[in-house]
């Protein structure tokens, strides 16, 4: 009887507060702000070439974000949800009035000394980055929509990282034209809005222990995608040995 009660207690669904903390624990343990490449960036130790390599490779991720969100959008079960989610695509692709996040990232590339043409041609994108980003798009396209939504919850952690990154880049890498920081500035308001939406959906639709665990696993997968990108960039652009 005692063993059965323990099993039952383990199978009890988490409360919304408990599930929120489980999701935040993923970020505390696995978010890519803890990657050695990011740590070196925030210590001012990256070379110009490393910064350029990061920006050029991260472009492949940035251009794939609206494709990922379009895949999620196509699987959402109601027009109300689609109306809300579509803003993410517009934020990155832009509109007739607003250029959007992809254009802002291209301007960041120019601010670090890359040409728009070489970024668009993906001259510097390494295989590990391409593979991990494509895997994320495939995940969003093929997994149940609520798991794909849960994977986007790295946005819970990104505002703090972005705020820190802006200050670090401006202070420790003064050769970067600060006009290229528009992308980061915009994400300070967009990311909290997006994470509030995604978290609300996960807390609403993930009711059973199995659904809740799949949401946590989906977020862990996304953290792995971001980490794998930095692994590939770090290998392609190693620190110079003095």
Buried (B, 14 or more C-beta within 10 A) or exposed (E): EEEEEEEEEEEEBBEBEEBBEBBBEBBEEBBBBEBEBBEBBBEEEBBEEBBBBBBBBBBBBBBBBBBBBBBBBEBBEEEEBBEBBBEBBBBBBBEEEEBBBBBBBBBBBBBBBBEEEEBEEBEBBBEBBBBBBBBBBEBBBEBEBBBBBBBBBBBBBBBBBBBBBBEBBEEBBEEBEEEBBBBBEBBBEBBBBBBEBBBEBBBEBBEEEEBBBBBBBBBBBBBBBBBBBBBBBBEBBEEEEE
